[in-house]
Amino acid sequence: MEIISVTHYEEMSERAASIIAEHLRAKPQTTLGLATGSTPEGLYEKLIKRNLQKEFSFKGVTTFNLDEYVGLSKDDPNSYHYYMNDKLFKHIDINPENAHLPNGTAVDLDQECRNYEGLMKDHQIDIQILGIGLNGHIGFNEPGTPFSSRTHVVDLAESTIKANSRFFEKMEDVPTKAITIGLETIMEAKKIILLASGEQKAEAMKRLIDGEITESFPASILQKHSNVVIIADQAALTLMK
């Protein structure tokens, strides 16, 4: 596990963008695993800028997102389909057919999970981008999720629902279920880049790096991966020596 300590969020985003840009120049036919939320927004801004400057192209890139809320349509401003299009896809030269997210409005959600999992089997993730929740969730794999989990429907933890409520007008509008790639699926990525910023992530980072490997803290499984790069600002690493 490689830990890159940076001064602030901007530097975290720039370092992650540099790693991905270097990879895309070397391997244009890359498969990226993408995340949502506030943490990777800076990264996406940096990638857009580099793409517009012709440093590399997304034309040969395939992407798979970690998750999507159940019950939100693709054009709902709070859906991850909308987020990814707004924050990244519409600004770059990616083929829209190569950008994949789970369908949270599928009639048969279990079948949608199987379909999404099957699609990923044909495209091993070269680089998976991750954030980390305060309770250690990665994707929407909440505490107690089996390490053997594949793509599945999850009931969101109360703490996650509360954290996500800032994006919604009313608490009752916050989805309580999501489709998420499972922990075993995440671990199949060739390389994982985990981003963390802010003092509120300090306890989670300490447990991730120094804590025991346990399903009660899902991110701890990353200790078993052979190629994990953590890029975190000093505030997120305040509890580390």
Secondary structure, 3 states (H helix, E strand, C coil): CEEEEECCHHHHHHHHHHHHHHHHHHCCCCEEEECCCCCCHHHHHHHHHHHHCCCCCCCCCEEEECEEECCCCCCCCCCHHHHHHHHCHHHCCCCHHHEECCCCCCCCHHHHHHHHHHHHHCCCCCEEEECCCCCCCECCECCCCCCCCCCEEEECCHHHHHHHHHHCCCHHHCCCEEEECCHHHHHCCCEEEEEECCHHHHHHHHHHHHCCCCCCCHHHHHHHCCCEEEEEECCCCCCCC
